[in-house]
Amino acid sequence: MTNTAPPPTATPDLSSAFLDRSTPLSRVRDLLHRYPAISPAVVLVVAVLVFGLLNERFLAPANLSLITQQVAVVGTLAIAQTLVILTAGIDLSVGAAMVLSAMVMAQSASSSGVPPTLSLVLGLAAGIAAGSLNGLLVTRLKLPPFIVTLGTLSIFTALTLLYTGGNTVRGAELSDTLKLTGETIPVLGIKISVGVLIMLALYVLIAYVLKRTAWGRHVYAVGDDKEAARLSGVRVNRVLASVYLVAGAIIAITAWIQIGRTSAASPNSGVDLNLDSITAVVIGGTSLFGGRGVIWGTLLGALIVGVFRNGLALAGLDVLYQTLTVGVLVIVAVAVDQWIRKAKS
């Protein structure tokens, strides 16, 4: 009678056990995958509480007014960045395109004698042209968005300096129409600017478009898998081109908000806007790999950027440390996004 050897025991797969969806950590990951705005909301609440406890001036109405007005610029620009990132792209030229649009508005009205309303239209046209150029290079030449917008960043910066001669347009030279977005309305002791109201209106509009229209569903589909979207009948290049065009229009609106907020137009402004807009989008739960995210998360991300910059400034930290903190936030947010993406598998 022969003895049969016992069957070999299977070696436990520790990685599978760790990624098992039944574990508490995996359930948290799945929750964040389904509701990407949860994590930025928690970070925002914690940041406000911490900075409020560290400095009593932080929650003063005057300081909260300042934060909301600062966020109006980054928050609106981040809408454009969100649309591009949802398609698995990235736009490194948003800040330069915004400055170009702002200078077209201000310079045409102050130096060329163009009526204020027409100068707004010209600035809008400049923003749309900038976005359309990015979209054309991405869709027709099949160049990566990173390379395209890295190149147009330099192009738009050079065009701005050539057009303006490096000169700043001061508030006294600007019409009331261009400075309208800087007008404030008191709400519960906090001064809310017209620019903030425009930003919120854009968030409502884009949130509706992304969730309720075929175009919005196509944006998500293209970002999730371009080839699958193409096979299902989505015109990928048309969607991408339209995203960059819409982003250009939003960038131009941001330029108007920026002019109203500072009561000036400078070709050297917007140095940190590229980083801040990307940070707001990523912290807000939108995946850098495309196809996942909600626009309201971007607003929370913009508020987080504004709160951190303001809170650190009140703490007396140099602006370089503020920029360092924003960079750290980007790295942490992308690392969390990589972890959350495992919920798809």
C-alpha positions in Angstrom: 0.0 0.0 0.0 1.5 3.2 -1.2 1.5 6.3 0.9 0.2 9.4 -0.9 1.9 12.6 -0.1 -0.4 15.3 1.3 -1.3 18.0 -1.2 1.0 21.0 -1.0 -0.4 23.9 1.0 -0.8 27.1 -0.9 1.4 30.0 0.1 -0.8 32.9 1.4 -0.8 35.9 -0.9 -0.3 38.8 1.4 -0.9 41.4 -1.2 -4.2 39.9 -2.1 -5.2 39.8 1.5 -4.2 43.4 1.9 -6.1 44.5 -1.1 -9.1 42.4 -0.2 -12.2 44.5 -0.5 -13.5 43.2 2.8 -10.8 44.9 4.8 -11.5 48.3 6.4 -8.7 50.0 4.4 -10.1 48.7 1.1 -13.6 49.8 2.0 -12.3 53.3 2.6 -10.5 53.2 -0.7 -13.7 52.0 -2.5 -15.7 54.8 -0.8 -13.2 57.4 -2.0 -13.3 56.0 -5.5 -17.0 56.3 -5.6 -17.1 59.7 -3.9 -13.9 61.6 -4.7 -15.0 64.8 -3.1 -15.0 63.3 0.4 -11.2 63.5 1.0 -10.8 67.2 0.0 -13.9 68.1 2.1 -12.2 66.4 5.2 -8.9 68.1 4.5 -10.6 71.5 4.1 -12.5 71.2 7.4 -9.3 70.1 9.3 -7.2 72.9 7.7 -9.8 75.6 8.7 -10.0 74.3 12.2 -6.2 74.1 12.7 -5.4 77.5 11.2 -8.3 79.0 13.1 -6.9 77.7 16.4 -3.4 78.8 15.6 -4.3 82.4 14.7 -7.5 84.1 15.8 -7.3 86.5 12.8 -7.8 83.6 10.4 -11.6 83.4 10.9 -12.1 87.1 11.0 -14.6 88.3 8.3 -11.9 90.5 6.7 -9.6 87.5 6.3 -12.3 85.2 5.0 -13.2 87.9 2.5 -9.6 87.9 1.3 -9.5 84.1 1.0 -12.7 84.0 -1.1 -11.5 86.7 -3.4 -8.1 85.0 -3.9 -9.8 81.7 -4.5 -12.0 83.2 -7.3 -9.0 83.4 -9.6 -7.5 79.9 -8.9 -10.9 78.3 -8.6 -12.1 79.6 -12.0 -8.8 78.7 -13.7 -9.0 75.2 -12.1 -12.4 74.6 -13.9 -10.5 74.8 -17.2 -7.8 72.6 -15.8 -10.3 70.0 -14.6 -11.9 69.7 -18.0 -8.5 69.0 -19.6 -7.3 66.6 -16.9 -10.6 64.6 -17.1 -9.6 63.8 -20.7 -6.2 62.4 -19.4 -4.4 65.6 -20.5 -2.8 68.5 -18.6 -2.5 72.2 -19.5 0.7 73.9 -18.3 -0.2 77.1 -20.2 -3.4 78.1 -18.4 -1.6 80.8 -16.4 0.2 82.3 -19.4 -3.0 82.2 -21.5 -4.9 84.0 -18.7 -2.3 86.7 -18.6 -2.4 87.1 -22.4 -6.2 87.4 -22.3 -6.0 89.9 -19.4 -3.5 92.1 -21.2 -5.5 92.0 -24.5 -8.5 93.3 -22.5 -6.6 96.0 -20.6 -4.3 97.1 -23.3 -6.9 97.4 -26.0 -9.2 99.4 -23.8 -6.5 101.7 -22.3 -4.1 102.3 -25.2 -6.1 101.5 -28.3 -9.3 103.3 -27.3 -11.4 100.2 -27.8 -14.8 100.3 -26.0 -14.7 98.3 -22.7 -17.3 95.7 -23.9 -15.4 95.1 -27.1 -12.2 94.7 -25.2 -13.8 92.0 -23.2 -14.8 90.3 -26.4 -11.3 90.6 -27.7 -9.9 89.1 -24.5 -12.4 86.2 -24.8 -11.3 85.7 -28.4 -7.7 85.6 -27.3 -8.4 82.9 -24.6 -10.5 80.8 -27.1 -7.7 81.1 -29.7 -5.1 79.9 -27.1 -7.3 77.0 -26.1 -8.0 76.1 -29.7 -4.3 76.1 -30.6 -3.6 73.6 -27.8 -6.5 71.5 -29.0 -5.4 71.6 -32.6 -1.8 70.5 -31.7 -3.1 67.7 -29.5 -5.7 66.3 -32.0 -4.1 67.0 -35.4 -0.4 66.5 -34.7 -1.1 63.8 -32.1 1.3 65.4 -29.6 1.2 64.7 -25.9 -0.7 67.5 -24.0 2.2 67.9 -21.7 4.6 68.7 -24.5 2.1 70.9 -26.4 1.2 73.1 -23.4 4.8 73.3 -22.2 5.6 74.8 -25.6 2.6 77.1 -25.7 3.4 78.3 -22.2 6.5 79.9 -23.7 4.7 81.1 -26.8 1.9 82.8 -24.8 4.4 84.4 -22.4 6.4 85.8 -25.3 3.3 87.1 -27.2 2.2 88.9 -24.0 5.5 90.6 -23.6 5.7 91.5 -27.3 2.2 92.9 -27.2 2.6 95.0 -24.0 6.3 95.8 -24.1 6.3 94.5 -20.5 4.2 97.4 -19.3 1.6 97.2 -16.6 -1.9 98.8 -17.0 -2.8 100.5 -13.8 -6.2 100.8 -12.2 -6.7 104.4 -13.2 -6.3 103.4 -16.8 -8.9 100.7 -16.6 -12.6 101.2 -17.2 -15.3 100.4 -14.6 -16.4 97.5 -16.9 -13.1 95.7 -16.6 -13.0 96.3 -12.8 -16.6 95.2 -12.3 -15.5 91.7 -11.1 -13.7 93.3 -8.1 -16.9 94.9 -6.8 -18.0 93.3 -3.5 -21.3 92.4 -1.9 -21.5 92.0 1.9 -22.9 88.5 2.9 -23.0 87.8 6.7 -20.1 90.2 7.2 -18.0 88.6 4.5 -17.4 90.7 1.3 -18.2 88.5 -1.7 -16.9 89.9 -5.0 -18.7 89.7 -8.3 -15.8 87.5 -9.5 -16.7 84.9 -6.8 -20.3 84.9 -7.9 -19.1 84.4 -11.6 -16.9 81.5 -10.4 -19.8 79.8 -8.5 -22.1 80.2 -11.6 -19.5 78.5 -13.8 -19.2 75.6 -11.3 -22.9 75.1 -11.4 -23.0 75.3 -15.2 -20.0 72.9 -15.7 -21.3 70.5 -13.1 -24.6 70.3 -14.9 -23.0 69.9 -18.3 -20.6 67.1 -17.1 -23.4 65.2 -15.4 -26.4 65.7 -17.5 -25.3 66.1 -21.1 -23.9 63.7 -23.7 -20.8 65.9 -24.1 -20.0 65.5 -20.4 -20.3 61.8 -20.6 -18.1 61.8 -23.6 -15.5 63.8 -21.7 -15.3 61.1 -19.0 -15.3 58.3 -21.6 -12.4 59.8 -23.5 -10.4 60.2 -20.3 -11.1 56.7 -19.1 -10.2 54.9 -22.4 -9.8 56.7 -25.7 -9.9 53.6 -27.8 -13.0 52.2 -26.1 -14.7 55.5 -26.5 -13.8 55.6 -30.2 -15.1 52.1 -30.7 -18.4 53.0 -29.0 -18.9 55.9 -31.5 -17.5 58.9 -29.6 -15.6 61.3 -31.9 -12.5 61.5 -29.7 -10.7 64.3 -31.5 -13.8 66.4 -31.7 -14.4 66.0 -27.9 -10.8 66.9 -27.1 -10.8 69.9 -29.4 -14.0 71.2 -27.8 -12.6 70.7 -24.3 -9.6 72.8 -25.0 -11.8 75.5 -26.7 -14.1 75.6 -23.7 -11.1 75.7 -21.4 -9.8 78.7 -23.3 -13.1 80.6 -22.8 -13.0 79.9 -19.1 -9.4 81.1 -19.0 -10.5 84.4 -20.5 -13.2 84.8 -17.9 -10.6 84.1 -15.3 -8.5 87.0 -16.8 -11.5 89.3 -16.3 -11.8 88.2 -12.6 -8.1 88.7 -12.1 -8.2 92.3 -13.5 -11.1 93.1 -11.1 -9.4 91.6 -8.1 -6.1 93.4 -8.5 -7.4 96.6 -10.3 -4.5 96.2 -12.7 -3.2 94.0 -15.5 0.4 93.0 -15.4 2.3 90.8 -17.9 4.3 89.4 -15.0 1.3 88.2 -12.9 0.1 84.6 -12.5 3.5 83.0 -11.7 2.0 80.3 -9.4 -1.3 79.9 -11.2 -0.3 76.8 -13.2 0.9 74.9 -10.1 -2.1 76.1 -8.0 -4.7 75.2 -10.6 -3.2 71.7 -11.0 -3.0 71.3 -7.2 -6.7 72.3 -6.8 -7.8 69.8 -9.4 -5.7 66.9 -8.0 -6.5 67.6 -4.3 -10.1 67.8 -5.4 -10.1 64.2 -6.3 -9.8 64.4 -10.1 -7.4 61.7 -11.3 -4.4 62.8 -13.3 -4.9 59.7 -15.4 -8.4 60.9 -16.6 -11.9 59.6 -16.5 -12.6 60.2 -12.7 -13.5 63.2 -10.7 -16.2 65.8 -9.9 -16.1 69.5 -10.5 -17.2 70.3 -7.0 -14.1 68.6 -5.7 -12.0 71.1 -7.6 -13.7 73.9 -5.8 -12.8 72.3 -2.5 -9.3 71.8 -3.8 -9.1 75.5 -4.7 -10.3 76.5 -1.2 -7.7 74.2 0.3 -4.9 75.9 -1.7 -6.3 79.3 -0.6 -6.6 78.3 3.0 -3.1 76.9 3.2 -1.5 79.9 1.5 -3.4 82.3 3.7 -2.9 80.4 6.9 0.8 80.0 6.3 1.1 83.7 5.5 -0.6 84.6 8.8 1.8 82.3 10.5 4.6 84.5 9.2 6.1 81.9 6.8 7.9 83.1 3.7 6.1 82.7 0.4 8.7 80.1 -0.7 7.5 77.8 2.1 3.9 78.3 1.0 5.0 77.2 -2.5 6.8 74.2 -1.0 3.7 73.2 0.9 1.6 73.3 -2.2 4.2 71.1 -3.9 4.0 68.6 -1.1 0.2 68.7 -1.4 0.4 67.7 -5.1 2.7 64.8 -4.4 0.5 63.5 -1.5 -2.7 63.9 -3.6 -1.2 62.0 -6.6 0.0 59.2 -4.3 -3.5 58.9 -2.8 -5.0 58.9 -6.3 -2.7 56.0 -7.3 -3.9 54.1 -4.3 -7.6 54.9 -5.0 -7.2 53.8 -8.6 -6.6 50.2 -7.4 -10.4 50.1 -6.6 -11.0 49.8 -10.4 -9.1 46.5 -10.6 
